[in-house]
Amino acid sequence: MPRHDACISRTRREIYKWVPWIRRRYRARLMDFRESTFRKSTFDAGFNPQNSKHELVSSISRQHLLNQLPGPYAAPLREKLTPHYPFSCKRILVTYDYYPALGEENVVLEAGSIKQVTPSAVCMEDGTEHDLEVLILATGFRATEFLNSVKVYGSNGYSLANAWAEGASAYLGITVQGLPNFGMLYGPNTNLAYNILILQIEAQSLYITAMISAVLGAERSGRTLQLQPKRGVVEAYNDEVQARLSKLTFADPNCTSWFKDQHGRITTNWCGSAIQYQERTDQLDWTDYDISGTAAEDYKNVAPRRWKRVVEETQVSDRVAALYAVAALGLCAAALYASRVFMNGY
C-alpha cells in the first residue's frame, strides 16, 4: 500500500511546538482515520472480505503495484507479486521502496520452490540454478509460540505449556485459566494488523494494574488473594474471538501466515478495532474469576472495578472546535477593546 509520507515543514513544526492543541488535534485525526470516525468501518474495509469497501482497498493496492512497476516489461514481475489470496490476509506492507527494489536489474525474484542448496548455488524444482556467494536465511520468527522461552508454572505444577498444548489462548489475551495472579502483555489474539500496538498494551496495563492492586491490598492487610479466570469464561471468550476471526481475511484457507499456528488457528490477531478492545478491557469483573484466599469474601457480590480507557480519538467535532476558536477570538477582541476604552478614559 502507498505510504503517503511527506516532509513536515519547519513552519508546521513550529506551530506544533507552540500551539499544542493543533498538534493534539492532528494526532487525534490520525486516530480517527483508523478508528473513531467509522468505529468498525475502517477495520472492516481492510479485513472483512464481505465489506463493500474491501474491494476498493484491494484495488488501491493493485494500482500501487502498477504505478511502481509500470509497462509491459514489468508484467511478469507484477504477476509474481500479485497474490492469489485476499488482500490483507497477510501482513500489509506500507512502503514506496519494496517494489522498486525488486525491479532493479541486479535483482531476480524467484517465486518457485527450492529443491536443494549446494555449496555454490540454490537449485529450484524447475531445474533453475542460482549461483551464490552468501545465503541469508530470513525464515521469520515464532509468532504463535508466546513466551516460548519462559517457563511459567501455576497451581499444582500446572504450566503455561500445559495450558497451551493445543495452541495459545487467554482471557482478554491477559489471564490464563490454571495460573493464579498471572497476567501478560501482548498475549494471544491481541495483535493489531492496522493500528499501533501501544493502544492494546496500555489497555492491558490498566487491567493488570487493577489485578495487582487487589492482590497487594489483600497482602497489606495480612491476607491472601488468588485470581484466575473461570474455564467457562475463557472458553466462551475465545470461541467468540475465533468466530469473528473466521469471517475475516486472516482465516482464508488459501493464505498461510504467521497469524496462524500449526493447526491453522489464528492465535495472534485481535478480531476487531483497537477501541473495541479498549472498551472490552476497561473493567475488572470479579465474576469472571475464580477467587480464593483469605480475602476472597471481600470480592463476592462486588461491582466490577472500572476505569477510563486512554482516549486518543477526536472528542470534539471540527464544527464545534471552530465555534470555540471563534468565541475565544471574540473574547480576546472584546477584552482588548475594553482595555483600550479603559485606558482612554484615563
N, C-alpha and C positions, 0 to 999 in steps of 0.2 A: 504494500500500500504506500502511497505518497506520504512523505514525512511532513511536508509543509513547514520546514524550518525557515526561519528568517532572522536576520540580524536585528537586535534590539538597539535602536538608535540611542545616542547619548542623551538627546532631549527626553526620550521616553524613560530612560534610566533615571534621569534627574527628577522627572515627575513621580516615578515610583518611590524615589528616595524621600522626597519632601511632601508628597501627598499620599500617605499610606492607604487611605481609603480607596484610592483608584487602584493601587496595587492589589489590595484585597478583593476589589470588585473584579479585576481581571482574573485572578485565581479562581474566584467563585464561578465565573463564566466558563472556565475550563472544566470545572466540576459539573456544571450544568450540562455541558455538551455530552458528557459521558453518562450522567446520572439523572439529575433532579428535574430538568425541564420535561423530560419524557418518562421519568421513572423507569419503566422497563423497555421503552421503545428502542433506545439506542442499543441496549443489550440484545434484544430480540432481533433487531435488524442485522446484527453481526453474527448471531449464533443460532437463531431459530430458523431452520430452512422453510418453515411454513409461513413465516412472516412476509408480508407483501413487499417490504423494503430489502429483504435479504438479497434478491436478485440484483437490485440497484447497487448494493455494496459490492457484490461479486463482480459486476460489470466495471466498477471503478478499478478494481484490482486487475482485471484483464486489460483494461485500457492503459493502465500504468505500465504493464509489460510491453504492450505495443509501442507506447511512446518512447520507452527507453531502449528497445531493441527493434527499431523500425525496418521496413524494407523487406523485399523477398529474400535477400541473402541471409537474414536472421530467422527466417521461417522455421528451419529445422531446429534451431535452438529454442525458439518460442514453443514449439511442440513439446520438446523435452521438459520445459519449465512450466507447462500448463498441467496442473494436477487433474487427476481423474477421480476426484472425490470433492465433496462440498467445500466451498470457501470457509475458512476459519475452523475446520475440524482439527487442524494442526496449529501450532503457534504462528501468529501472523508476523511477518517481517515488515516493519515500517522503516523504509530506507530508500535513499536515492543512489546508493553505492553498489548494491548487490548485483543487479542486472548488468550494469556497465562493466563490472569486473569480470563477469562470465563471458562478456562479449569481446574481451581483449584477444589479440591474435595469438598470444602465448598461452592461452587457456583452452583446455578441452573439457567439456562437461560429459562425463560418462554416466549414463543412466542405466546401464546394464548390470548384470551380476558378476561378481568376481569369482573366478574358478580357483585360482591359486595365486600365491605371491612367491616369486623366486628371488634369489639374491640380487637380481638386476632388473626385474620387471614385474608388473602386475598383469596377469593373464585373465582375460574375460571369457565368459561362457561362449561367446560367439567367435572365439579364436583371436580376437584383437589382443595385441600386447603393447603395453605402455612401458617404455624404458624409464627407470627411476634411479635417482641417487639418494633421495631421502623420502621416507614414507611416514606420514604423520597419521596416527590413529586417533581420529576425533570421533569417538563412538558414543559420546553422550555421558549420562550420569544416571544414578539410581533414584529417579524422582519419586517412584512409588514405594520405596523402602524407607519409610520415615524412621528417623532415629536408629538406623540400622547398625550404627557403630556403638550405640549406648545400650547398656544392659539395665533395664528397669524392672524391679520386682514389687509386687503389691502384696495382697493378703495371702498368707499361707504359701508363699513362694510362687504365687501366680505371676507370670511375667508378661511384659508387653509383647514379647514374641509369641507367647501362648494366645494372647488376645487377638493377635493379627496373623495367625497361622493361615487363614483363608483370605487374607487381604486386610489392609488398614481401614479402620473406621473409628469414629469417635462421636461423642455427643457435642454438636456445635463445632466439631473439629478441635475441641479443647480437652474434654474429660473422657476417660475410658472406664467402662464397667470392670470391676475387679481390682482397680488401682485407686485406693482411697487417697484423697487430697493430692491427686496428680492433675496437673494442668500443663498444657503446652501451647506454644505459639506456632502458627503456620502449620497446623496439623492437617489431617486428611480432609479433602473437599473444602479447602478454604482458599485455594489459589484463585487469583483473578486473571482472566485472559485479556482484559481490555482496560484496566484501571490500575492505579498504584496500590501495591500490596500493603503499604503503611496503613491504609484505611482499615484493613482486616486486622492487622496486628494491634492497632490502637483499641479496636473493639474487644479483642481477646484479652488485652492487658487490663482493661477495666473489669472484665468478667472475672479474671483470675485474681485481681486485687480484692474483689468482693469476697471471694472464697478465702483468701489468705487472711483478710480482716476478721472473718468469722472464726477461723481456726485459732488465730493468735489471741482473739478476745477470750475464747474459752481457756486458753493456756494461761493468760494473765490472771484469771480467776482460780487457777489451780485445777482446772478440769481439762477434759479431752473432747475432741470433736473430729469425727471422720465423715467425709462426704464422698460418695461415689454414685455415679448416675445409675438409675434403675435400668435393668436389662431391657424391659419393655419400652422404656422411653428412648433408649439408644437405638433399638431396632426400628421403632416407628419413625424416628427422625431420619435414619439412614435410608429406610425404604422410600420416604418422601423425596429425599435428595436424589436417589437413583432414578426414581420415576420421572422427576423433572429433567434430569440429565439425559434420560433415554430419548427425549424429544428434541435434543439439540444436536448440532453438527458433530460434537465431540464423539457421539456414540455411533456414528456411521460405520457400518461393518467393513466398508472399503478403505477405512482410514486407520492406520496404525500410528500411534503417537505415544509420547511419554506421559500423556494424560491417563493412559490405561495401564493396569497391572497385567500380570501374566495370564489372568483369567479373562481379560477383556473388560474388566470392571473399571469404571472411571473413579479413581481414588484421589485425584489431585484437585480438580476444579470445583469451585462453588457453582451452584446451579442458578444463580440469579445475579442481581446487581449488588454493588457494594453497600448501598443504602439499605437494601433488604436484609443483608447480613448484619449490619449495624443495629437495625431495629429488632432483629431476632435475638441479638445478644445484649440488649440494653437492660436486662434484668436477670437476677438470680432467683429462680423459682425453686423454693425448698422442696416442693412436692415432686420435682424431677429427680430427687436424690434419695438414696438410702442413707439415713443419718444415724450414726451410732456414736458411742462415747458418753461420758458422764454429763455432757452439756446438751445431749440430743433433745431433751424435753423442751429446751428453750426455743426450738425451731419447729415444734408441732403447731399446726394451725396458725402459722405466722405468714403474713402477706409477703409476696416477693420483694426482694430488695431491688430498687430501681435506681437508675442514674441517667443523666443526659448523655446521649451519644455526641461524638465530635461532629459538628455541623460545618461543612465547608462549602456547600452549595449556596446559591443566592437566596437570601431571606426576604429581600425587598425588590419588587419589580422595577424595571427601568423607569417606568412612568412615575411611580411613587418616589424613586430616588431623584428624578428630575424635579418633581414638585418640592421636595425637601431642599434641593440645591437652590431653586428659585426663591423659596421662602427665606433661606439663610442669607442669600444676597440681598433680598428686600430688607431684612432686619439690619444687615450691616449698613445698607444705604440710609435707612431711617436713623440709625444711631449716628452715622456721620453727619447727616443733615441736622439732627438735633444738637449735636455738639457744636456745629458751626453757628447755629442760631443762638445757642447759649453764649458762645464766645463773643458774637457780635453784640449781644446785649450788654456786654461789659466794655 
